[in-house]
Amino acid sequence: MIQVVTMAEEHISALAQLEKECFADPWSEKALAEELTNPNAVFRVALIDEEVAGYVGMLHVLDEGDICNVAVFDIFRRRGVATALIQHLVDYAVENQLSFITLEVRESNIGAQKFYETMGFETIGIRKNFYDNPKEHAILMNKTF
Ligand SMILES: CC(C)(COP(=O)(O)OP(=O)(O)OC[C@H]1O[C@@H](n2cnc3c(N)ncnc32)[C@H](O)[C@@H]1OP(=O)(O)O)[C@@H](O)C(=O)NCCC(=O)NCCS
């Protein structure tokens, strides 16, 4: 069973490892730990049998949500972990009357784009050369409420 909990100190080292495995510019333990005390941060961790399977991070400012990160450990993929995490944010958005949730995803990351589409996100634009390492455009996706 997938359990979604608020990110806490005890998850930070596993999440920094997950970041390294997934991204060219990974968030460090320090960067992740800073979000523990950020009042705008909505960071949630998915656990399977008490083990960290994945996480999502969103910044909530006024009536907008901006997803910074979504990642799931390779061995736990295609089991609904990211779905549970994003559904948690969607429920949060409804409860807190957000107008929309937005996110950027690498143009080449078709798998993630397909995933976001299954969660009801739509492509609304492109941010040119948004990413480094390698340089790449970002697809901007949005879900309105
Ligand atoms: C993208 C990611 C978060 C998806 O996590 P996940 O837990 O495997 O996703 P789910 O199991 O909830 O997937 C739900 C549905 O989304 C779609 N989907 C998910 N991953 C997909 C992929 N790689 N290719 C195509 N469709 C995909 C499928 O429709 C899937 O349903 P199915 O398994 O019944 O076919 C995960 O692959 C990941 O961590 N990737 C590396 C990090 C990353 O790219 N993050 C996004 C940065 S913007």
The ligand as an SDF file (V2000), in Angstrom:
LIG
                    3D

 48 50  0  0  0  0  0  0  0  0999 V2000
    7.5630   10.3230  -14.2870 C   0  0  0  0  0  0  0  0  0  0  0  0
    7.5180    9.4960  -12.9890 C   0  0  0  0  0  0  0  0  0  0  0  0
    7.4700   10.4350  -11.7940 C   0  0  0  0  0  0  0  0  0  0  0  0
    6.2500    8.6000  -13.0150 C   0  0  0  0  0  0  0  0  0  0  0  0
    6.1630    7.9050  -11.7750 O   0  0  0  0  0  0  0  0  0  0  0  0
    5.3600    6.5240  -11.5890 P   0  0  0  0  0  0  0  0  0  0  0  0
    5.1530    6.3090  -10.1330 O   0  0  0  0  0  0  0  0  0  0  0  0
    6.0440    5.4500  -12.3530 O   0  0  0  0  0  0  0  0  0  0  0  0
    3.9560    6.8530  -12.3070 O   0  0  0  0  0  0  0  0  0  0  0  0
    2.5770    6.0650  -12.1360 P   0  0  0  0  0  0  0  0  0  0  0  0
    2.8560    4.6090  -11.8440 O   0  0  0  0  0  0  0  0  0  0  0  0
    1.7330    6.7750  -11.1710 O   0  0  0  0  0  0  0  0  0  0  0  0
    2.0050    6.2050  -13.6370 O   0  0  0  0  0  0  0  0  0  0  0  0
    0.6350    6.4400  -13.8950 C   0  0  0  0  0  0  0  0  0  0  0  0
    0.4200    6.4480  -15.4090 C   0  0  0  0  0  0  0  0  0  0  0  0
    1.1740    7.4990  -16.0110 O   0  0  0  0  0  0  0  0  0  0  0  0
    1.6670    7.0560  -17.3060 C   0  0  0  0  0  0  0  0  0  0  0  0
    3.1270    6.9210  -17.2600 N   0  0  0  0  0  0  0  0  0  0  0  0
    3.9420    6.9120  -16.1770 C   0  0  0  0  0  0  0  0  0  0  0  0
    5.2460    6.7940  -16.5320 N   0  0  0  0  0  0  0  0  0  0  0  0
    5.2470    6.7100  -17.8910 C   0  0  0  0  0  0  0  0  0  0  0  0
    6.2820    6.5580  -18.8690 C   0  0  0  0  0  0  0  0  0  0  0  0
    7.5790    6.4750  -18.5100 N   0  0  0  0  0  0  0  0  0  0  0  0
    5.9140    6.5020  -20.1690 N   0  0  0  0  0  0  0  0  0  0  0  0
    4.6150    6.5910  -20.5470 C   0  0  0  0  0  0  0  0  0  0  0  0
    3.5770    6.7410  -19.6600 N   0  0  0  0  0  0  0  0  0  0  0  0
    3.8900    6.7980  -18.3630 C   0  0  0  0  0  0  0  0  0  0  0  0
    1.0190    5.7060  -17.5470 C   0  0  0  0  0  0  0  0  0  0  0  0
   -0.2320    5.9450  -18.1560 O   0  0  0  0  0  0  0  0  0  0  0  0
    0.8480    5.2000  -16.1150 C   0  0  0  0  0  0  0  0  0  0  0  0
   -0.1750    4.2090  -16.0070 O   0  0  0  0  0  0  0  0  0  0  0  0
    0.1850    2.6430  -16.3390 P   0  0  0  0  0  0  0  0  0  0  0  0
    1.4150    2.2940  -15.5410 O   0  0  0  0  0  0  0  0  0  0  0  0
   -1.0520    1.9210  -15.8640 O   0  0  0  0  0  0  0  0  0  0  0  0
    0.4070    2.5760  -17.8170 O   0  0  0  0  0  0  0  0  0  0  0  0
    8.7660    8.5450  -12.8960 C   0  0  0  0  0  0  0  0  0  0  0  0
    8.9280    7.8450  -14.1180 O   0  0  0  0  0  0  0  0  0  0  0  0
   10.0670    9.2410  -12.5600 C   0  0  0  0  0  0  0  0  0  0  0  0
   10.4110    9.4330  -11.3940 O   0  0  0  0  0  0  0  0  0  0  0  0
   10.8390    9.6200  -13.6110 N   0  0  0  0  0  0  0  0  0  0  0  0
   12.1490   10.2440  -13.3960 C   0  0  0  0  0  0  0  0  0  0  0  0
   12.0190   11.6340  -12.8210 C   0  0  0  0  0  0  0  0  0  0  0  0
   11.1980   12.5450  -13.7140 C   0  0  0  0  0  0  0  0  0  0  0  0
   11.3320   12.5330  -14.9320 O   0  0  0  0  0  0  0  0  0  0  0  0
   10.3590   13.3700  -13.0700 N   0  0  0  0  0  0  0  0  0  0  0  0
    9.5480   14.3480  -13.7320 C   0  0  0  0  0  0  0  0  0  0  0  0
   10.3120   15.6200  -13.8440 C   0  0  0  0  0  0  0  0  0  0  0  0
    9.3020   16.9430  -14.4750 S   0  0  0  0  0  0  0  0  0  0  0  0
  1  2  1  0
  2  3  1  0
  2  4  1  0
  2 36  1  0
  4  5  1  0
  5  6  1  0
  6  7  2  0
  6  8  1  0
  6  9  1  0
  9 10  1  0
 10 11  2  0
 10 12  1  0
 10 13  1  0
 13 14  1  0
 14 15  1  0
 15 16  1  0
 15 30  1  0
 16 17  1  0
 17 18  1  0
 17 28  1  0
 18 19  1  0
 18 27  1  0
 19 20  2  0
 20 21  1  0
 21 22  1  0
 21 27  2  0
 22 23  1  0
 22 24  2  0
 24 25  1  0
 25 26  2  0
 26 27  1  0
 28 29  1  0
 28 30  1  0
 30 31  1  0
 31 32  1  0
 32 33  2  0
 32 34  1  0
 32 35  1  0
 36 37  1  0
 36 38  1  0
 38 39  2  0
 38 40  1  0
 40 41  1  0
 41 42  1  0
 42 43  1  0
 43 44  2  0
 43 45  1  0
 45 46  1  0
 46 47  1  0
 47 48  1  0
M  END
$$$$
